[in-house]
Amino acid sequence: QVQLVESGGGLVQPGGSLRLSCAASGSILPLYVMGWYRQAPGKQRELVATISTGDSTNYADSVKGRFTISRDNAKNTVDLQMNSLKPEDTAVYYCNAKPPLFGMNTYWGQGTQVTFSS
């Protein structure tokens, strides 16, 4: 069973930076499209960024130019560097792994919280 574990969330000032990391069990990373999603209170979970097996990236318009997704297949990790954070970035951030073939399960991490300090 694939397991994804996120880390790096926490308290940040507006305009600050955080780096989220997702560690995957096994050696699935080279085979899966990896992504970061987020869910704010009372809202639907939304796409933040994805990175393909060939390292092609895709970003939501709201984070383009501020966030950077990257992957390290040797370490089975995918990171999300978040810069110039805004109050609307407050959410639980989830790591996602999409399978290489149709009919296979998509996997999710437990989530990591990003909030703003006073």
N, C-alpha and C positions, 0 to 999 in steps of 0.2 A: 504494500500500500504506500502510495506517495504521501509524504508529509512535508508541508511548507511551514516554516517558522520565521515570522517577521521580528525585527528589532529596530531600534533607533528612534522611535517616536518619543515625544515628550513635550515640554513646555518651551515656547519660543516667543520672542518679541516680534511684532510686525516688522517686516523687512529683513528678518533674520534668515538663517539657513539651518536645515537638518538633512541628514543623510540616512535614509532607510535601507535596510538590508533584508534580504529574504534568502534563507538557506533551505535547499531541497535535499531530501533523503535520496539515497541511491545515486545513480548516474543518469538521471532523466533529462538534465538541463539541455544537453545538445540536441535532444529530440523534440522538445516542446517550445512552442511560442510562449514567452513569459510576459506577464503584464502586472501593472499596478492599477488598482481600482480604489475608490474611496466612497464613503457613505457618511453624509452629514445627518444630524438629527432631523427626523421627519422627512427625509428625502430618499430618493432611490439611489442605489449604488450606481456609480458612473465610472466610465473609463478615464484613466489618467494618462497612461502611456503603455505601449507594448514594444517588445523587441523580438524579432523573428530569429529563427535558427541561423540565418545568414547575417544577423546583426542589423537588419533594417529596422528603423524606429518609426513610431507613430505617436503623436501627442494630441491630447485634447486642446482645442483652441485656447481655453482658459489658462493653460499652463505652459503653452509653447513659448520658448525663449527663457523660461524661468526654471523648468525642471529638466533633468537629464536622466534617462534610463540607460543602464549598462548591464552586461552580463559577463561572468567569468565561468566558462564551462568546466575548467579544471577544478574549480572550487565548488561547483554546483551552487552558485549564488547569483542573485540579480539585485542591483542596487537602484535606488532612486535618490538622486541629488536634488534637493529642493532649495532654491534660492529666492530671495525677494518675496518671502511669504506674506500673504495677505490674510485678513480675518476670515474671508470666505474659503480659505484652504483648510480651515478647521474641520476635521473629520476623522473617522477611523479608516486607516489605509490597509488594504488587503493585497497580498501577493496572489497571483493567479498563474496557473500552468495549463495551457491548452494542448490537447493530445495531437500527435502527428496524423492520426487517421480518424475518419468519421466513425462514430459509435463508441469511442472511448470516452471515459469520464474526464471532466474538467476538475482540477483540484484548487482548493483555496486554503490560505493560511488563516490563522485565528484573528488577525488584525492587530494593528498598533495605533495608538491614539496620538493625534497631533492637536495640541491646544495652544492658546496664547496666554501669556502671563499678563498680570495687571500692569 
